[in-house]
Amino acid sequence: MSSRLVLPLLMVGSNVLVSAASGPVEEYNVLQYIDPLIGSANGGNVFAGATLPYGMAKAVADTDSESNQGGFAYDGSNVTGFSSMHDSGTGGSPSLGNFPLFPYAKCDGDDVNGCVYPKKARKSKYNPDSVEASPGYFALTLASGVKVDMTAAHHTSLFRFHFPSDSSPLILVDLSDLSDSRQDNASISIDESTGRMTGSAKFLPSFGSGSYTLHFCADFQSSSGLRDSGIFVDARAGTDVHHLKISRSINGYPLPGGGFVRFKSPPDGKIQARVGLSFISPEHACSHAESEIKDFNFESVHKTAIQQWTEKMRPIRVSRKGVKSDVLTNFYSGIYRTMVNPQNYTGENPLWQSSEPYFDSFYCLWDSFRSQIPFLTIFDPSSVAQMIRSLIDTQRHLGWLPDCRMSLCKGFTQGGSNADNVLADAYVKGIEDGIDWDAGYAAVKKDAEVEPFDWSNEGRGGLRSWKKLHYIPVEDFDYEGFGTMTRSISRMLEYSYNDFAIAQMARRMNKTDDFERYEASSSAWRNLFKRDQASSLNGTDTGFKGFFQPRYLNGTWGYQDPLKCSNIDNSGSICSLQNTAGETFESSIWEYQFFVPHDMAALITLLGGPDSFVKRLDYLHDKGITYIGNEPAFLTVYQYHYAGRPSKSTARARTYIPDSFFPSPKGLPGNDDSGAMGSFVAMSMMGLFPNPGQSVYLITVPFFEKVSIVSPLTGKTATLRVKNWDKFNSFNATFNNTGGTGFIQSATLNGKPYTRSWVNHDFFTEGQDLVLVLGRNESTWGTAPEDLPPSLSETKSDGIHGRGVSSPLGQSSQHGPFLPGKGFSPRLASHMHQIAHGVGNTQWQG
C-alpha cells in the first residue's frame, strides 16, 4: 500500500490533532464508531469481515444465505466455511469466497471419514450472539463450540481456531468458491511433514465475461503438532494420498474435493491457519504469506490492521456535541465501506506486464461514479490517483476503459462509458500524482468515437446512430458491434453526460474543437423528450406531461410506461440486462427524467419551470417511485437546489437518513455496491453532496455542529460549522440528535457573506471555512438565480474548477432530432425570483 500525499499531522496531548497548515481539530478514536456488520442482512451484501483498506485478502465466515454475496450474512443462516477472498455490496451472483476452510473438533469414531466434507452437508449454525466485527477483525462461534476469529494483511489472512479440550482437530480446505463456479481442473498438494497446502483453481466472475485462476498457500500452527493429513473427494477422505487434481462433474456441478490436516489435541486449544493468496502462482501466495505474517502473531497482525484503518480515517472528524453514538456509527461506518472495494491488486495481475498500479473489483463504475469515488477524491486522493492510473493502464493493454471489472475479468456495461465520468471528476478536481492525462483523454475520447465489437463488456454501442441521429434508437440497426439491444433511453442520457465529462477535460486541455463538439453532443438528451407524453398512476393521470420515450430509427415514437420498472411497478417488469428488458436500466423513465446532471437549468425549463419541477420531484419521492437503495436515486435527493429550493434537499436527506440508512445489520435499503451506499450516507451527513464529474458540492445542513476535513493533498483543513446548533439538534425519537430540523438562513465563507447553495473543490484543498446559520423556516438563502449551482446552458463563474460553463444548446423538437450547435435554450433566471410555495415563511414539518 502506498502512502498518501499529506503534510505532517502532529499529535498534541491526547485529544487534539494539529495540521501543519491549520488550527486544532478535535481528535478521538474513530474506529470505535465503525460497525462492519451494517448491511450484513436484508440484502445489503456487505463484506463484514477482516481486511485492510483496499486489501486483497478478505477473511470472513461464508454462509448459505441468499444474500451471501459478501460471504457472511447476519441472518441466522448456516456457515459453510471460512474463506479469504470477497467483494463487498455486490448484487447478482456471489463473488469469490475461494478455498474455504472448515474446522471439526473431532471426527466421529476418530476416523477421518467420520467428518463431513461436502459444503452442503457440512454447513453449521453459528451463535448469533458470538459475532464480533471491527476494522481488521471478525469472529463467531459455531454450533459445535469451535470459535473462529480472524484478521488480515494485504494478501494474507490469519485464522485462529479455538477448540474444546480433548479434541483432535481437523481443518479442511475446499477447492470451491461461494457460487460453485469452479472450472476445468483444480489441484491441491499437502506436505506430509509440515501440513502446508498449496493449490489452484479456475473460477468464473460474478458479473462479467471470462474466467480467472486463483492460487493459495495455507500453513498451520499448533502447539500439539500434526497428526496426519490427506485429501478428500466428494464425501470420502484418506490419509494415503496427498495430491489431487479434480475437474467438474459431468452434470456441470463442481465435484467436492480438497485437502485436510488433523492435529493432536492442542493444550491451549488453539490452531492457526495462515492463507496467502495470489493470481500469479502458488509460490507467490506462499511468498506473500511468509513476508506479511512471518510468525503467526495474531495480535501483531491485528494491531497493524488497526493502525492502517486509523491512518486512513484520519482526515475527517466531526463534532460529537449533542450527537448520539449511533449517528457517529452511521457516518463513520459509511466512510469505512468506501475503502473496502475496489481492491488493490498491484503486482497480482498476470494479464500484462506493467509498472502501473492495478485495481480490481470495480462493482460497477455505473454505481461508484456518483458518490463513492468523488468522496475518495476528497478523502483519499492518492488512492484515487492509483485507481485512475489503473483504469488508464487497463485501456492501454485491453483497448477500452472498463465500466465494470472484477476478478481480472471484464464486467458488463450497465449504461454509458462511466469511466469517462470518473476520469473527468478527478481531472477537474486537480488530481495528478503520476497520472498520464494525455493517455486518459485519449481513452475517454475512444469511448465516444469507436464502437467495440462487444459493447456488452466495454465502451458504447449504437455509435453510428448516435452520431447520425443524435439519439439511441429503440431496435437500433447496429452491425458494427454487439450488445444487449435495450436501455435506449438510459444509455442516451448517460452518453450525453459522458460527452459532457469528456468536454470538461477537453476544455482544460485547450482542445477547442473537441470541447465544442462534445459539449454540443452532451445536449442530445433532448431528442428523446416527448412533450405531450402523459403518465398515469393506478389509472389516474398524474397531471404531469413531458417524459422521455423510446424512438425508432425513422424518428417515430415508441412507448414505455414512465412508471415501468419503478419502485411501485407491480407488473413484474425487469429493467436489467435481459434481452426482454425495457429502455431504462434498473429504474423507470419517471426517475431517469431527472438525469441531466450537467444541465439542470435546461431540464427544469423543459419540465415547465421551477414550480413544476419541484412538484415532479416531490411526486417522485412522496409516491415512492424512486428507490433510494439504487444509485440513480442519489442525486434526485438534492436536485431541489437547481430549482432554488435547497432547504427541500435538506428535508429529503433527513427523511432518508435515518429512515432507510441506520446502524444495524438491516440498515441499508439495498446492496451497498462496493461502498456507494456508504458514500451517500457520509456525504449526506457531511452536508456537502457532489454532482459527479463537476467541481460542485451541494450544501445542506450537516448532521453535526462541525465537520473538519484535512486535505491529504495540501494539509489544509476545511471546516463546515453550524450556528444555532443548540436550537435545532433533535430530529425524532427513533434516531435522536442527528443535527436538527433547521434550515439555512445565511452563510459565510472565510468570514464573508456567502449566498451560493454550492461550493467547489477548492473548499477542501484550500481549507476554507463555511459557517451556516440555522433557523426554523425555509429562507431565501441560495435561491437567487446567481446562487444556483451551474448548468451548461447558464452563464456561471466558478462552474467547473473555477471556470464558467456557459454554452449554446439546441431546442428540443418532437418532429426531428436536435442538431448540435443550432439554437439556444431560454435562461432559467427569469423563473427563479418567483419560487413556489412562499419561500421564507414555510416550515417543514418532517
C-alpha positions, 0 to 999 in steps of 0.5 A: 500500500502506498502512502498518501500525499499529506503534510505532517499531522502532529499529535498534541496531548491526547485529544487534539490533532494539529495540521501543519497548515491549520488550527486544532481539530478535535481528535478521538478514536474513530474506529470505535464508531465503525460497525462492519456488520451494517448491511450484513442482512436484508440484502445489503451484501456487505463484506463484514469481515477482516481486511485492510483498506483496499486489501486483497485478502478478505477473511470472513465466515461464508454462509448459505444465505441468499444474500451471501454475496459478501460471504457472511450474512447476519441472518441466522443462516448456516456457515459453510466455511471460512474463506479469504477472498470477497467483494463487498455490496455486490448484487447478482451472483456471489463473488469469490469466497475461494478455498474455504476452510472448515474446522471439526473438533473431532471426527466421529469414531476418530476416523477421518471419514467420520467428518463431513466434507461436502459444503452442503452437508457440512454447513453449521449454525453459528451463535448469533450472539458470538459475532464480533466485527471491527476494522481488521477483525471478525469472529463467531462461534459455531454450533459445535463450540469451535470459535473462529476469529480472524484478521488480515494483511494485504494478501494474507489472512490469519485464522485462529481456531479455538477448540474444546479440550480433548479434541483432535482437530481437523481443518479442511480446505475446499477447492470451491468458491461461494457460487460453485463456479469452479472450472476445468481442473483444480489441484491441491498438494499437502506436505506430509511433514509440515501440513502446508497446502498449496493449490489452484483453481479456475473460477468464473466472475460474478458479473462479467465475461471470462474466467480467472485462476486463483492460487493459495498457500495455507500453513498451520500452527499448533502447539500439539503438532500434526497428526496426519493429513490427506485429501478428500473427494466428494464425501470420502477422505484418506490419509494415503494420498496427498495430491489431487487434481479434480475437474467438474462433474459431468452434470456441470456441478463442481465435484467436492474435493480438497485437502485436510490436516488433523492435529493432536489435541492442542493444550491451549486449544488453539490452531492457526491457519495462515492463507496467502493468496495470489493470481500469479502462482502458488509460490507467490501466495506462499511468498506473500504469506511468509513476508506479511505474517512471518510468525503467526502473531495474531495480535501483531497482525491485528494491531497493524490492521488497526493502525492502517484503518486509523491512518486512513480515517484520519482526515475527517472528524466531526463534532460529537456535541449533542450527537448520539453514538449511533449517528457517529456509527452511521457516518463513520461506518459509511466512510469505512465501506468506501475503502473496502472495494475496489481492491488493490491488486498491484503486482497480482495481475498476470494479464500484462506486464506493467509498472502501473498500479492495478485495481480490481473489483470495480462493482460497477463504475455505473454505481461508484461514479456518483458518490463513492469515488468523488468522496475518495477524491476528497478523502483519499486522493492518492488512492484515487490517483492509483485507481485512475492510473489503473483504469488508464493502464487497463485501456492501454493493454485491453483497448477500452476503459472498463465500466465494470471489472472484477476478478481480472475479468471484464464486467458488463456495461450497465449504461454509458462509458462511466469511466469517462465520468470518473476520469473527468471528476478527478481531472477537474478536481486537480488530481495528478500524482503520476497520472498520464492525462494525455493517455486518459483523454485519449481513452475517454475520447475512444469511448465516444468515437469507436464502437467495440465489437462487444459493447456488452463488456466495454465502451458504447454501442449504437455509435453510428446512430448516435452520431447520425441521429443524435439519439439511441434508437429503440431496435437500433440497426447496429452491425458494427458491434454487439450488445444487449439491444435495450436501455435506449433511453438510459444509455442516451442520457448517460452518453450525453453526460459522458460527452459532457465529462469528456468536454470538461477535460477537453476544455482544460486541455485547450482542445477547442474543437473537441470541447465544442463538439462534445459539449454540443453532443452532451445536449442530445438528451433532448431528442428523446423528450416527448412533450405531450407524453402523459403518465398515469398512476393506478389509472389516474393521470398524474397531471404531469406531461413531458417524459422521455420515450423510446424512438425508432430509427425513422424518428417515430415514437415508441412507448414505455410506461414512465412508471415501468420498472419503478419502485411501485411497478407491480407488473413484474417488469425487469429493467436489467440486462435481459434481452426482454428488458425495457429502455431504462436500466434498473429504474423507470423513465419517471426517475431517469427524467431527472438525469441531466446532471450537467444541465439542470437549468435546461431540464427544469425549463423543459419540465415547465419551470421551477414550480413544476419541477419541484412538484415532479420531484416531490411526486417522485419521492412522496409516491415512492417511485424512486428507490433510494437503495439504487444509485440513480436515486442519489442525486434526485435527493438534492436536485431541489437546489437547481430549482432554488429550493435547497432547504427541500434537499435538506428535508429529503436527506433527513427523511432518508437518513435515518429512515432507510440508512441506520446502524444495524445489520438491516440498515441499508435499503439495498446492496451497498455496491462496493461502498456507494451506499456508504458514500451517500450516507457520509456525504449526506451527513457531511452536508456537502453532496457532489454532482459527479464529474463537476467541481460542485458540492451541494450544501445542506445542513450537516448532521453535526455542529462541525465537520473538519476535513484535512486535505491529504493533498495540501494539509489544509483543513476545511471546516463546515460549522453550524450556528444555532446548533443548540436550537435545532439538534433533535430530529425524532425519537427513533434516531435522536440528535442527528443535527436538527430540523433547521434550515439555512438562513445565511452563510459565510465563507472565510468570514464573508457573506456567502449566498451560493447553495454550492461550493467547489473543490477548492473548499477542501484543498484550500481549507476554507471555512463555511459557517451556516446559520440555522433557523426554523423556516425555509429562507431565501438563502441560495435561491437567487438565480446567481446562487444556483449551482451551474448548468451548461446552458447558464452563464456561471463563474466558478462552474467547473474548477473555477471556470464558467460553463456557459454554452449554446444548446439546441431546442428540443423538437418532437418532429426531428432530432436536435442538431448540435450547435443550432439554437439556444435554450431560454435562461432559467433566471427569469423563473427563479425570483418567483419560487413556489410555495412562499419561500421564507415563511414555510416550515417543514414539518418532517 
